[in-house]
Structure formats: C-alpha cells, structure tokens
C-alpha cells in the first residue's frame, strides 16, 4: 500500500510540475506581443501618453483660465460637505 501511495504522490507532483511549466509558457507567449523591440510594454506606452495628455490639459487650462475656477468649484463643494 505504501508503495502505491508513493507512486500516486510522485505522479501528482509530476503533473503539478508540468502544469506550472505549461502555465508559465502560455503566459509568456501571451505577453510577448505586448512588448516592442526595446522591451517597453503597451501599458507603459499608454501610461506615458496619458501623462503627456494630462500635462497638456493642465497647461491649456491654466492658459485659458478655466482650470483655477474648476478647481475652486471642486474644493468649494468639498468644503460644503464637511
């Protein structure tokens, strides 16, 4: 009986190891298209683009003058809540 249990445990460990290796392979294969040649992922590129757009909007809002009034209206509403 003990010999049989050892075979079952060995088989289970082998299957678990193969599953982990296959899972890692699939994840790496799926993540590969999200990287360009320099190694930056699409998420990083979109994040930096979002920061650039945010900076442009802040500068534009300060130039046109609507950003300070917009900020004042938000903080004024927050002051009314407390």
N, CA, C and O atoms as a Maestro MAE file, in Angstrom:
{
 s_m_m2io_version
 :::
 2.0.0
}

f_m_ct {
 s_m_title
 :::
 protein
 m_atom[328] {
  # First column is atom index #
  i_m_mmod_type
  r_m_x_coord
  r_m_y_coord
  r_m_z_coord
  i_m_residue_number
  s_m_chain_name
  s_m_pdb_residue_name
  s_m_pdb_atom_name
  i_m_atomic_number
  :::
  1 25 0.825 -1.198 0.000 1 A "UNK " " N  " 7
  2 3 0.000 0.000 0.000 1 A "UNK " " CA " 6
  3 2 0.869 1.263 0.000 1 A "UNK " " C  " 6
  4 15 0.569 2.244 -0.681 1 A "UNK " " O  " 8
  5 25 1.955 1.213 0.782 2 A "UNK " " N  " 7
  6 3 2.831 2.373 0.862 2 A "UNK " " CA " 6
  7 2 3.497 2.636 -0.484 2 A "UNK " " C  " 6
  8 15 3.689 3.787 -0.877 2 A "UNK " " O  " 8
  9 25 3.843 1.571 -1.179 3 A "UNK " " N  " 7
  10 3 4.465 1.708 -2.488 3 A "UNK " " CA " 6
  11 2 3.502 2.366 -3.478 3 A "UNK " " C  " 6
  12 15 3.897 3.216 -4.276 3 A "UNK " " O  " 8
  13 25 2.242 1.962 -3.412 4 A "UNK " " N  " 7
  14 3 1.217 2.543 -4.276 4 A "UNK " " CA " 6
  15 2 1.041 4.034 -3.979 4 A "UNK " " C  " 6
  16 15 0.921 4.845 -4.897 4 A "UNK " " O  " 8
  17 25 1.028 4.388 -2.688 5 A "UNK " " N  " 7
  18 3 0.873 5.793 -2.307 5 A "UNK " " CA " 6
  19 2 2.062 6.628 -2.793 5 A "UNK " " C  " 6
  20 15 1.888 7.769 -3.222 5 A "UNK " " O  " 8
  21 25 3.258 6.059 -2.726 6 A "UNK " " N  " 7
  22 3 4.436 6.772 -3.225 6 A "UNK " " CA " 6
  23 2 4.328 7.022 -4.724 6 A "UNK " " C  " 6
  24 15 4.715 8.085 -5.208 6 A "UNK " " O  " 8
  25 25 3.801 6.040 -5.462 7 A "UNK " " N  " 7
  26 3 3.622 6.218 -6.906 7 A "UNK " " CA " 6
  27 2 2.604 7.313 -7.192 7 A "UNK " " C  " 6
  28 15 2.794 8.125 -8.098 7 A "UNK " " O  " 8
  29 25 1.524 7.333 -6.419 8 A "UNK " " N  " 7
  30 3 0.483 8.351 -6.611 8 A "UNK " " CA " 6
  31 2 1.043 9.740 -6.309 8 A "UNK " " C  " 6
  32 15 0.797 10.684 -7.060 8 A "UNK " " O  " 8
  33 25 1.786 9.866 -5.225 9 A "UNK " " N  " 7
  34 3 2.359 11.160 -4.851 9 A "UNK " " CA " 6
  35 2 3.363 11.613 -5.904 9 A "UNK " " C  " 6
  36 15 3.379 12.786 -6.279 9 A "UNK " " O  " 8
  37 25 4.197 10.698 -6.383 10 A "UNK " " N  " 7
  38 3 5.171 11.033 -7.422 10 A "UNK " " CA " 6
  39 2 4.467 11.471 -8.696 10 A "UNK " " C  " 6
  40 15 4.882 12.441 -9.330 10 A "UNK " " O  " 8
  41 25 3.405 10.767 -9.078 11 A "UNK " " N  " 7
  42 3 2.642 11.124 -10.272 11 A "UNK " " CA " 6
  43 2 2.013 12.505 -10.109 11 A "UNK " " C  " 6
  44 15 2.049 13.327 -11.024 11 A "UNK " " O  " 8
  45 25 1.433 12.750 -8.922 12 A "UNK " " N  " 7
  46 3 0.785 14.041 -8.664 12 A "UNK " " CA " 6
  47 2 1.797 15.185 -8.740 12 A "UNK " " C  " 6
  48 15 1.506 16.232 -9.318 12 A "UNK " " O  " 8
  49 25 2.965 14.992 -8.170 13 A "UNK " " N  " 7
  50 3 3.997 16.034 -8.215 13 A "UNK " " CA " 6
  51 2 4.462 16.284 -9.645 13 A "UNK " " C  " 6
  52 15 4.707 17.428 -10.025 13 A "UNK " " O  " 8
  53 25 4.583 15.230 -10.434 14 A "UNK " " N  " 7
  54 3 4.979 15.381 -11.835 14 A "UNK " " CA " 6
  55 2 3.946 16.143 -12.637 14 A "UNK " " C  " 6
  56 15 4.289 16.996 -13.455 14 A "UNK " " O  " 8
  57 25 2.672 15.831 -12.400 15 A "UNK " " N  " 7
  58 3 1.591 16.524 -13.106 15 A "UNK " " CA " 6
  59 2 1.558 17.996 -12.697 15 A "UNK " " C  " 6
  60 15 1.375 18.870 -13.544 15 A "UNK " " O  " 8
  61 25 1.733 18.269 -11.416 16 A "UNK " " N  " 7
  62 3 1.720 19.658 -10.948 16 A "UNK " " CA " 6
  63 2 2.878 20.444 -11.561 16 A "UNK " " C  " 6
  64 15 2.715 21.602 -11.947 16 A "UNK " " O  " 8
  65 25 4.043 19.811 -11.648 17 A "UNK " " N  " 7
  66 3 5.202 20.487 -12.229 17 A "UNK " " CA " 6
  67 2 4.981 20.781 -13.707 17 A "UNK " " C  " 6
  68 15 5.321 21.865 -14.182 17 A "UNK " " O  " 8
  69 25 4.417 19.829 -14.434 18 A "UNK " " N  " 7
  70 3 4.132 20.040 -15.856 18 A "UNK " " CA " 6
  71 2 3.102 21.144 -16.038 18 A "UNK " " C  " 6
  72 15 3.206 21.947 -16.965 18 A "UNK " " O  " 8
  73 25 2.105 21.187 -15.156 19 A "UNK " " N  " 7
  74 3 1.078 22.220 -15.244 19 A "UNK " " CA " 6
  75 2 1.679 23.604 -15.031 19 A "UNK " " C  " 6
  76 15 1.324 24.550 -15.734 19 A "UNK " " O  " 8
  77 25 2.582 23.728 -14.069 20 A "UNK " " N  " 7
  78 3 3.222 25.018 -13.803 20 A "UNK " " CA " 6
  79 2 4.052 25.453 -15.002 20 A "UNK " " C  " 6
  80 15 4.005 26.615 -15.404 20 A "UNK " " O  " 8
  81 25 4.808 24.530 -15.569 21 A "UNK " " N  " 7
  82 3 5.650 24.862 -16.723 21 A "UNK " " CA " 6
  83 2 4.792 25.282 -17.903 21 A "UNK " " C  " 6
  84 15 5.108 26.257 -18.584 21 A "UNK " " O  " 8
  85 25 3.713 24.558 -18.149 22 A "UNK " " N  " 7
  86 3 2.826 24.910 -19.265 22 A "UNK " " CA " 6
  87 2 2.145 26.247 -19.031 22 A "UNK " " C  " 6
  88 15 1.998 27.038 -19.963 22 A "UNK " " O  " 8
  89 25 1.731 26.508 -17.806 23 A "UNK " " N  " 7
  90 3 1.089 27.788 -17.495 23 A "UNK " " CA " 6
  91 2 2.059 28.943 -17.716 23 A "UNK " " C  " 6
  92 15 1.692 29.962 -18.300 23 A "UNK " " O  " 8
  93 25 3.300 28.785 -17.249 24 A "UNK " " N  " 7
  94 3 4.299 29.833 -17.466 24 A "UNK " " CA " 6
  95 2 4.549 30.056 -18.950 24 A "UNK " " C  " 6
  96 15 4.700 31.194 -19.394 24 A "UNK " " O  " 8
  97 25 4.594 28.977 -19.714 25 A "UNK " " N  " 7
  98 3 4.825 29.091 -21.153 25 A "UNK " " CA " 6
  99 2 3.689 29.848 -21.825 25 A "UNK " " C  " 6
  100 15 3.930 30.711 -22.669 25 A "UNK " " O  " 8
  101 25 2.461 29.529 -21.458 26 A "UNK " " N  " 7
  102 3 1.304 30.198 -22.062 26 A "UNK " " CA " 6
  103 2 1.292 31.679 -21.698 26 A "UNK " " C  " 6
  104 15 1.028 32.524 -22.553 26 A "UNK " " O  " 8
  105 25 1.574 31.997 -20.448 27 A "UNK " " N  " 7
  106 3 1.568 33.403 -20.020 27 A "UNK " " CA " 6
  107 2 2.652 34.186 -20.749 27 A "UNK " " C  " 6
  108 15 2.412 35.304 -21.204 27 A "UNK " " O  " 8
  109 25 3.839 33.605 -20.861 28 A "UNK " " N  " 7
  110 3 4.914 34.294 -21.576 28 A "UNK " " CA " 6
  111 2 4.588 34.451 -23.053 28 A "UNK " " C  " 6
  112 15 4.910 35.476 -23.654 28 A "UNK " " O  " 8
  113 25 3.960 33.458 -23.634 29 A "UNK " " N  " 7
  114 3 3.596 33.531 -25.046 29 A "UNK " " CA " 6
  115 2 2.522 34.598 -25.274 29 A "UNK " " C  " 6
  116 15 2.539 35.283 -26.296 29 A "UNK " " O  " 8
  117 25 1.593 34.740 -24.331 30 A "UNK " " N  " 7
  118 3 0.551 35.757 -24.469 30 A "UNK " " CA " 6
  119 2 1.098 37.160 -24.217 30 A "UNK " " C  " 6
  120 15 0.602 38.124 -24.800 30 A "UNK " " O  " 8
  121 25 2.105 37.288 -23.364 31 A "UNK " " N  " 7
  122 3 2.658 38.609 -23.042 31 A "UNK " " CA " 6
  123 2 3.641 39.093 -24.093 31 A "UNK " " C  " 6
  124 15 3.919 40.290 -24.159 31 A "UNK " " O  " 8
  125 25 4.167 38.214 -24.903 32 A "UNK " " N  " 7
  126 3 5.182 38.596 -25.891 32 A "UNK " " CA " 6
  127 2 4.693 39.660 -26.879 32 A "UNK " " C  " 6
  128 15 5.455 40.582 -27.168 32 A "UNK " " O  " 8
  129 25 3.470 39.590 -27.413 33 A "UNK " " N  " 7
  130 3 3.042 40.644 -28.354 33 A "UNK " " CA " 6
  131 2 2.871 42.014 -27.705 33 A "UNK " " C  " 6
  132 15 2.817 43.023 -28.408 33 A "UNK " " O  " 8
  133 25 2.785 42.067 -26.390 34 A "UNK " " N  " 7
  134 3 2.615 43.347 -25.712 34 A "UNK " " CA " 6
  135 2 3.928 44.086 -25.516 34 A "UNK " " C  " 6
  136 15 3.943 45.156 -24.907 34 A "UNK " " O  " 8
  137 25 5.031 43.542 -26.016 35 A "UNK " " N  " 7
  138 3 6.320 44.203 -25.888 35 A "UNK " " CA " 6
  139 2 6.876 44.518 -27.265 35 A "UNK " " C  " 6
  140 15 6.763 43.721 -28.196 35 A "UNK " " O  " 8
  141 25 7.485 45.706 -27.379 36 A "UNK " " N  " 7
  142 3 8.148 46.035 -28.631 36 A "UNK " " CA " 6
  143 2 9.613 45.621 -28.549 36 A "UNK " " C  " 6
  144 15 10.008 44.965 -27.585 36 A "UNK " " O  " 8
  145 25 10.413 45.983 -29.522 37 A "UNK " " N  " 7
  146 3 11.797 45.523 -29.571 37 A "UNK " " CA " 6
  147 2 12.634 46.068 -28.407 37 A "UNK " " C  " 6
  148 15 13.573 45.404 -27.967 37 A "UNK " " O  " 8
  149 25 12.318 47.238 -27.913 38 A "UNK " " N  " 7
  150 3 13.088 47.815 -26.823 38 A "UNK " " CA " 6
  151 2 12.641 47.278 -25.470 38 A "UNK " " C  " 6
  152 15 13.308 47.531 -24.467 38 A "UNK " " O  " 8
  153 25 11.553 46.557 -25.411 39 A "UNK " " N  " 7
  154 3 11.105 45.947 -24.172 39 A "UNK " " CA " 6
  155 2 10.020 46.712 -23.439 39 A "UNK " " C  " 6
  156 15 9.536 46.239 -22.411 39 A "UNK " " O  " 8
  157 25 9.619 47.882 -23.930 40 A "UNK " " N  " 7
  158 3 8.545 48.628 -23.284 40 A "UNK " " CA " 6
  159 2 7.212 47.993 -23.654 40 A "UNK " " C  " 6
  160 15 6.965 47.681 -24.819 40 A "UNK " " O  " 8
  161 25 6.370 47.808 -22.671 41 A "UNK " " N  " 7
  162 3 5.088 47.180 -22.949 41 A "UNK " " CA " 6
  163 2 4.079 48.230 -23.412 41 A "UNK " " C  " 6
  164 15 4.290 49.431 -23.245 41 A "UNK " " O  " 8
  165 25 3.003 47.762 -23.983 42 A "UNK " " N  " 7
  166 3 1.929 48.646 -24.451 42 A "UNK " " CA " 6
  167 2 1.365 49.445 -23.280 42 A "UNK " " C  " 6
  168 15 1.021 50.616 -23.437 42 A "UNK " " O  " 8
  169 25 1.269 48.824 -22.114 43 A "UNK " " N  " 7
  170 3 0.726 49.505 -20.941 43 A "UNK " " CA " 6
  171 2 1.617 50.684 -20.547 43 A "UNK " " C  " 6
  172 15 1.112 51.755 -20.209 43 A "UNK " " O  " 8
  173 25 2.932 50.497 -20.589 44 A "UNK " " N  " 7
  174 3 3.838 51.602 -20.273 44 A "UNK " " CA " 6
  175 2 3.700 52.732 -21.273 44 A "UNK " " C  " 6
  176 15 3.667 53.903 -20.892 44 A "UNK " " O  " 8
  177 25 3.619 52.391 -22.546 45 A "UNK " " N  " 7
  178 3 3.492 53.404 -23.592 45 A "UNK " " CA " 6
  179 2 2.201 54.188 -23.416 45 A "UNK " " C  " 6
  180 15 2.204 55.415 -23.508 45 A "UNK " " O  " 8
  181 25 1.092 53.490 -23.161 46 A "UNK " " N  " 7
  182 3 -0.188 54.172 -22.957 46 A "UNK " " CA " 6
  183 2 -0.167 55.011 -21.679 46 A "UNK " " C  " 6
  184 15 -0.782 56.077 -21.634 46 A "UNK " " O  " 8
  185 25 0.524 54.549 -20.652 47 A "UNK " " N  " 7
  186 3 0.629 55.322 -19.414 47 A "UNK " " CA " 6
  187 2 1.366 56.634 -19.623 47 A "UNK " " C  " 6
  188 15 0.926 57.681 -19.147 47 A "UNK " " O  " 8
  189 25 2.487 56.578 -20.334 48 A "UNK " " N  " 7
  190 3 3.230 57.811 -20.618 48 A "UNK " " CA " 6
  191 2 2.433 58.738 -21.535 48 A "UNK " " C  " 6
  192 15 2.500 59.958 -21.383 48 A "UNK " " O  " 8
  193 25 1.690 58.182 -22.474 49 A "UNK " " N  " 7
  194 3 0.849 59.010 -23.340 49 A "UNK " " CA " 6
  195 2 -0.241 59.696 -22.520 49 A "UNK " " C  " 6
  196 15 -0.558 60.862 -22.755 49 A "UNK " " O  " 8
  197 25 -0.810 58.974 -21.564 50 A "UNK " " N  " 7
  198 3 -1.833 59.561 -20.699 50 A "UNK " " CA " 6
  199 2 -1.251 60.694 -19.855 50 A "UNK " " C  " 6
  200 15 -1.900 61.725 -19.672 50 A "UNK " " O  " 8
  201 25 -0.044 60.514 -19.342 51 A "UNK " " N  " 7
  202 3 0.599 61.589 -18.580 51 A "UNK " " CA " 6
  203 2 0.877 62.806 -19.452 51 A "UNK " " C  " 6
  204 15 0.733 63.939 -18.994 51 A "UNK " " O  " 8
  205 25 1.272 62.585 -20.703 52 A "UNK " " N  " 7
  206 3 1.518 63.703 -21.617 52 A "UNK " " CA " 6
  207 2 0.228 64.464 -21.895 52 A "UNK " " C  " 6
  208 15 0.223 65.695 -21.900 52 A "UNK " " O  " 8
  209 25 -0.859 63.745 -22.125 53 A "UNK " " N  " 7
  210 3 -2.156 64.394 -22.371 53 A "UNK " " CA " 6
  211 2 -2.600 65.166 -21.137 53 A "UNK " " C  " 6
  212 15 -3.118 66.276 -21.256 53 A "UNK " " O  " 8
  213 25 -2.403 64.595 -19.959 54 A "UNK " " N  " 7
  214 3 -2.765 65.284 -18.725 54 A "UNK " " CA " 6
  215 2 -1.970 66.576 -18.561 54 A "UNK " " C  " 6
  216 15 -2.523 67.600 -18.160 54 A "UNK " " O  " 8
  217 25 -0.686 66.532 -18.867 55 A "UNK " " N  " 7
  218 3 0.139 67.741 -18.776 55 A "UNK " " CA " 6
  219 2 -0.341 68.802 -19.757 55 A "UNK " " C  " 6
  220 15 -0.399 69.982 -19.413 55 A "UNK " " O  " 8
  221 25 -0.684 68.394 -20.969 56 A "UNK " " N  " 7
  222 3 -1.184 69.348 -21.969 56 A "UNK " " CA " 6
  223 2 -2.486 69.977 -21.504 56 A "UNK " " C  " 6
  224 15 -2.677 71.183 -21.657 56 A "UNK " " O  " 8
  225 25 -3.386 69.179 -20.938 57 A "UNK " " N  " 7
  226 3 -4.674 69.706 -20.461 57 A "UNK " " CA " 6
  227 2 -4.460 70.678 -19.305 57 A "UNK " " C  " 6
  228 15 -5.128 71.710 -19.240 57 A "UNK " " O  " 8
  229 25 -3.544 70.367 -18.397 58 A "UNK " " N  " 7
  230 3 -3.278 71.272 -17.271 58 A "UNK " " CA " 6
  231 2 -2.711 72.597 -17.771 58 A "UNK " " C  " 6
  232 15 -3.145 73.659 -17.327 58 A "UNK " " O  " 8
  233 25 -1.762 72.549 -18.674 59 A "UNK " " N  " 7
  234 3 -1.183 73.786 -19.218 59 A "UNK " " CA " 6
  235 2 -2.240 74.578 -19.970 59 A "UNK " " C  " 6
  236 15 -2.328 75.795 -19.811 59 A "UNK " " O  " 8
  237 25 -3.040 73.907 -20.782 60 A "UNK " " N  " 7
  238 3 -4.098 74.582 -21.536 60 A "UNK " " CA " 6
  239 2 -5.121 75.210 -20.590 60 A "UNK " " C  " 6
  240 15 -5.578 76.331 -20.817 60 A "UNK " " O  " 8
  241 25 -5.476 74.488 -19.534 61 A "UNK " " N  " 7
  242 3 -6.429 75.029 -18.561 61 A "UNK " " CA " 6
  243 2 -5.889 76.242 -17.838 61 A "UNK " " C  " 6
  244 15 -6.634 77.181 -17.558 61 A "UNK " " O  " 8
  245 25 -4.601 76.233 -17.530 62 A "UNK " " N  " 7
  246 3 -4.010 77.404 -16.878 62 A "UNK " " CA " 6
  247 2 -3.936 78.590 -17.826 62 A "UNK " " C  " 6
  248 15 -4.151 79.728 -17.409 62 A "UNK " " O  " 8
  249 25 -3.635 78.341 -19.094 63 A "UNK " " N  " 7
  250 3 -3.558 79.429 -20.077 63 A "UNK " " CA " 6
  251 2 -4.935 80.041 -20.303 63 A "UNK " " C  " 6
  252 15 -5.073 81.264 -20.311 63 A "UNK " " O  " 8
  253 25 -5.943 79.217 -20.485 64 A "UNK " " N  " 7
  254 3 -7.292 79.718 -20.760 64 A "UNK " " CA " 6
  255 2 -8.006 80.222 -19.509 64 A "UNK " " C  " 6
  256 15 -8.958 80.995 -19.611 64 A "UNK " " O  " 8
  257 25 -7.558 79.792 -18.331 65 A "UNK " " N  " 7
  258 3 -8.133 80.303 -17.097 65 A "UNK " " CA " 6
  259 2 -9.278 79.498 -16.525 65 A "UNK " " C  " 6
  260 15 -9.803 79.871 -15.476 65 A "UNK " " O  " 8
  261 25 -9.688 78.430 -17.148 66 A "UNK " " N  " 7
  262 3 -10.815 77.676 -16.617 66 A "UNK " " CA " 6
  263 2 -10.395 76.680 -15.545 66 A "UNK " " C  " 6
  264 15 -11.236 76.247 -14.758 66 A "UNK " " O  " 8
  265 25 -9.128 76.307 -15.489 67 A "UNK " " N  " 7
  266 3 -8.683 75.311 -14.513 67 A "UNK " " CA " 6
  267 2 -8.764 75.821 -13.069 67 A "UNK " " C  " 6
  268 15 -9.238 75.080 -12.208 67 A "UNK " " O  " 8
  269 25 -8.327 77.046 -12.762 68 A "UNK " " N  " 7
  270 3 -8.451 77.512 -11.370 68 A "UNK " " CA " 6
  271 2 -9.903 77.593 -10.897 68 A "UNK " " C  " 6
  272 15 -10.210 77.242 -9.757 68 A "UNK " " O  " 8
  273 25 -10.796 78.059 -11.778 69 A "UNK " " N  " 7
  274 3 -12.204 78.127 -11.367 69 A "UNK " " CA " 6
  275 2 -12.794 76.731 -11.208 69 A "UNK " " C  " 6
  276 15 -13.613 76.501 -10.318 69 A "UNK " " O  " 8
  277 25 -12.388 75.805 -12.058 70 A "UNK " " N  " 7
  278 3 -12.849 74.423 -11.947 70 A "UNK " " CA " 6
  279 2 -12.368 73.815 -10.632 70 A "UNK " " C  " 6
  280 15 -13.132 73.147 -9.935 70 A "UNK " " O  " 8
  281 25 -11.099 74.048 -10.294 71 A "UNK " " N  " 7
  282 3 -10.541 73.534 -9.044 71 A "UNK " " CA " 6
  283 2 -11.240 74.166 -7.840 71 A "UNK " " C  " 6
  284 15 -11.500 73.491 -6.844 71 A "UNK " " O  " 8
  285 25 -11.540 75.448 -7.932 72 A "UNK " " N  " 7
  286 3 -12.222 76.143 -6.840 72 A "UNK " " CA " 6
  287 2 -13.632 75.596 -6.640 72 A "UNK " " C  " 6
  288 15 -14.095 75.471 -5.506 72 A "UNK " " O  " 8
  289 25 -14.308 75.273 -7.728 73 A "UNK " " N  " 7
  290 3 -15.658 74.724 -7.589 73 A "UNK " " CA " 6
  291 2 -15.625 73.341 -6.934 73 A "UNK " " C  " 6
  292 15 -16.513 73.004 -6.151 73 A "UNK " " O  " 8
  293 25 -14.604 72.541 -7.253 74 A "UNK " " N  " 7
  294 3 -14.484 71.216 -6.632 74 A "UNK " " CA " 6
  295 2 -14.187 71.349 -5.143 74 A "UNK " " C  " 6
  296 15 -14.842 70.709 -4.321 74 A "UNK " " O  " 8
  297 25 -13.208 72.173 -4.790 75 A "UNK " " N  " 7
  298 3 -12.855 72.312 -3.375 75 A "UNK " " CA " 6
  299 2 -13.958 73.014 -2.598 75 A "UNK " " C  " 6
  300 15 -14.136 72.751 -1.409 75 A "UNK " " O  " 8
  301 25 -14.697 73.898 -3.248 76 A "UNK " " N  " 7
  302 3 -15.827 74.541 -2.585 76 A "UNK " " CA " 6
  303 2 -16.914 73.541 -2.243 76 A "UNK " " C  " 6
  304 15 -17.512 73.609 -1.169 76 A "UNK " " O  " 8
  305 25 -17.173 72.612 -3.152 77 A "UNK " " N  " 7
  306 3 -18.163 71.567 -2.879 77 A "UNK " " CA " 6
  307 2 -17.690 70.648 -1.764 77 A "UNK " " C  " 6
  308 15 -18.497 70.193 -0.952 77 A "UNK " " O  " 8
  309 25 -16.389 70.371 -1.715 78 A "UNK " " N  " 7
  310 3 -15.854 69.532 -0.641 78 A "UNK " " CA " 6
  311 2 -15.937 70.238 0.704 78 A "UNK " " C  " 6
  312 15 -16.186 69.600 1.726 78 A "UNK " " O  " 8
  313 25 -15.730 71.560 0.710 79 A "UNK " " N  " 7
  314 3 -15.841 72.315 1.960 79 A "UNK " " CA " 6
  315 2 -17.275 72.308 2.468 79 A "UNK " " C  " 6
  316 15 -17.503 72.283 3.677 79 A "UNK " " O  " 8
  317 25 -18.242 72.329 1.556 80 A "UNK " " N  " 7
  318 3 -19.647 72.307 1.961 80 A "UNK " " CA " 6
  319 2 -20.041 70.961 2.559 80 A "UNK " " C  " 6
  320 15 -20.970 70.892 3.364 80 A "UNK " " O  " 8
  321 25 -19.347 69.893 2.177 81 A "UNK " " N  " 7
  322 3 -19.671 68.574 2.712 81 A "UNK " " CA " 6
  323 2 -19.249 68.421 4.170 81 A "UNK " " C  " 6
  324 15 -19.890 67.695 4.931 81 A "UNK " " O  " 8
  325 25 -18.182 69.097 4.557 82 A "UNK " " N  " 7
  326 3 -17.684 68.906 5.929 82 A "UNK " " CA " 6
  327 2 -18.322 69.851 6.917 82 A "UNK " " C  " 6
  328 15 -18.004 69.810 8.105 82 A "UNK " " O  " 8
  :::
 }
 m_bond[327] {
  # First column is bond index #
  i_m_from
  i_m_to
  i_m_order
  :::
  1 1 2 1
  2 2 3 1
  3 3 4 2
  4 3 5 1
  5 5 6 1
  6 6 7 1
  7 7 8 2
  8 7 9 1
  9 9 10 1
  10 10 11 1
  11 11 12 2
  12 11 13 1
  13 13 14 1
  14 14 15 1
  15 15 16 2
  16 15 17 1
  17 17 18 1
  18 18 19 1
  19 19 20 2
  20 19 21 1
  21 21 22 1
  22 22 23 1
  23 23 24 2
  24 23 25 1
  25 25 26 1
  26 26 27 1
  27 27 28 2
  28 27 29 1
  29 29 30 1
  30 30 31 1
  31 31 32 2
  32 31 33 1
  33 33 34 1
  34 34 35 1
  35 35 36 2
  36 35 37 1
  37 37 38 1
  38 38 39 1
  39 39 40 2
  40 39 41 1
  41 41 42 1
  42 42 43 1
  43 43 44 2
  44 43 45 1
  45 45 46 1
  46 46 47 1
  47 47 48 2
  48 47 49 1
  49 49 50 1
  50 50 51 1
  51 51 52 2
  52 51 53 1
  53 53 54 1
  54 54 55 1
  55 55 56 2
  56 55 57 1
  57 57 58 1
  58 58 59 1
  59 59 60 2
  60 59 61 1
  61 61 62 1
  62 62 63 1
  63 63 64 2
  64 63 65 1
  65 65 66 1
  66 66 67 1
  67 67 68 2
  68 67 69 1
  69 69 70 1
  70 70 71 1
  71 71 72 2
  72 71 73 1
  73 73 74 1
  74 74 75 1
  75 75 76 2
  76 75 77 1
  77 77 78 1
  78 78 79 1
  79 79 80 2
  80 79 81 1
  81 81 82 1
  82 82 83 1
  83 83 84 2
  84 83 85 1
  85 85 86 1
  86 86 87 1
  87 87 88 2
  88 87 89 1
  89 89 90 1
  90 90 91 1
  91 91 92 2
  92 91 93 1
  93 93 94 1
  94 94 95 1
  95 95 96 2
  96 95 97 1
  97 97 98 1
  98 98 99 1
  99 99 100 2
  100 99 101 1
  101 101 102 1
  102 102 103 1
  103 103 104 2
  104 103 105 1
  105 105 106 1
  106 106 107 1
  107 107 108 2
  108 107 109 1
  109 109 110 1
  110 110 111 1
  111 111 112 2
  112 111 113 1
  113 113 114 1
  114 114 115 1
  115 115 116 2
  116 115 117 1
  117 117 118 1
  118 118 119 1
  119 119 120 2
  120 119 121 1
  121 121 122 1
  122 122 123 1
  123 123 124 2
  124 123 125 1
  125 125 126 1
  126 126 127 1
  127 127 128 2
  128 127 129 1
  129 129 130 1
  130 130 131 1
  131 131 132 2
  132 131 133 1
  133 133 134 1
  134 134 135 1
  135 135 136 2
  136 135 137 1
  137 137 138 1
  138 138 139 1
  139 139 140 2
  140 139 141 1
  141 141 142 1
  142 142 143 1
  143 143 144 2
  144 143 145 1
  145 145 146 1
  146 146 147 1
  147 147 148 2
  148 147 149 1
  149 149 150 1
  150 150 151 1
  151 151 152 2
  152 151 153 1
  153 153 154 1
  154 154 155 1
  155 155 156 2
  156 155 157 1
  157 157 158 1
  158 158 159 1
  159 159 160 2
  160 159 161 1
  161 161 162 1
  162 162 163 1
  163 163 164 2
  164 163 165 1
  165 165 166 1
  166 166 167 1
  167 167 168 2
  168 167 169 1
  169 169 170 1
  170 170 171 1
  171 171 172 2
  172 171 173 1
  173 173 174 1
  174 174 175 1
  175 175 176 2
  176 175 177 1
  177 177 178 1
  178 178 179 1
  179 179 180 2
  180 179 181 1
  181 181 182 1
  182 182 183 1
  183 183 184 2
  184 183 185 1
  185 185 186 1
  186 186 187 1
  187 187 188 2
  188 187 189 1
  189 189 190 1
  190 190 191 1
  191 191 192 2
  192 191 193 1
  193 193 194 1
  194 194 195 1
  195 195 196 2
  196 195 197 1
  197 197 198 1
  198 198 199 1
  199 199 200 2
  200 199 201 1
  201 201 202 1
  202 202 203 1
  203 203 204 2
  204 203 205 1
  205 205 206 1
  206 206 207 1
  207 207 208 2
  208 207 209 1
  209 209 210 1
  210 210 211 1
  211 211 212 2
  212 211 213 1
  213 213 214 1
  214 214 215 1
  215 215 216 2
  216 215 217 1
  217 217 218 1
  218 218 219 1
  219 219 220 2
  220 219 221 1
  221 221 222 1
  222 222 223 1
  223 223 224 2
  224 223 225 1
  225 225 226 1
  226 226 227 1
  227 227 228 2
  228 227 229 1
  229 229 230 1
  230 230 231 1
  231 231 232 2
  232 231 233 1
  233 233 234 1
  234 234 235 1
  235 235 236 2
  236 235 237 1
  237 237 238 1
  238 238 239 1
  239 239 240 2
  240 239 241 1
  241 241 242 1
  242 242 243 1
  243 243 244 2
  244 243 245 1
  245 245 246 1
  246 246 247 1
  247 247 248 2
  248 247 249 1
  249 249 250 1
  250 250 251 1
  251 251 252 2
  252 251 253 1
  253 253 254 1
  254 254 255 1
  255 255 256 2
  256 255 257 1
  257 257 258 1
  258 258 259 1
  259 259 260 2
  260 259 261 1
  261 261 262 1
  262 262 263 1
  263 263 264 2
  264 263 265 1
  265 265 266 1
  266 266 267 1
  267 267 268 2
  268 267 269 1
  269 269 270 1
  270 270 271 1
  271 271 272 2
  272 271 273 1
  273 273 274 1
  274 274 275 1
  275 275 276 2
  276 275 277 1
  277 277 278 1
  278 278 279 1
  279 279 280 2
  280 279 281 1
  281 281 282 1
  282 282 283 1
  283 283 284 2
  284 283 285 1
  285 285 286 1
  286 286 287 1
  287 287 288 2
  288 287 289 1
  289 289 290 1
  290 290 291 1
  291 291 292 2
  292 291 293 1
  293 293 294 1
  294 294 295 1
  295 295 296 2
  296 295 297 1
  297 297 298 1
  298 298 299 1
  299 299 300 2
  300 299 301 1
  301 301 302 1
  302 302 303 1
  303 303 304 2
  304 303 305 1
  305 305 306 1
  306 306 307 1
  307 307 308 2
  308 307 309 1
  309 309 310 1
  310 310 311 1
  311 311 312 2
  312 311 313 1
  313 313 314 1
  314 314 315 1
  315 315 316 2
  316 315 317 1
  317 317 318 1
  318 318 319 1
  319 319 320 2
  320 319 321 1
  321 321 322 1
  322 322 323 1
  323 323 324 2
  324 323 325 1
  325 325 326 1
  326 326 327 1
  327 327 328 2
  :::
 }
}
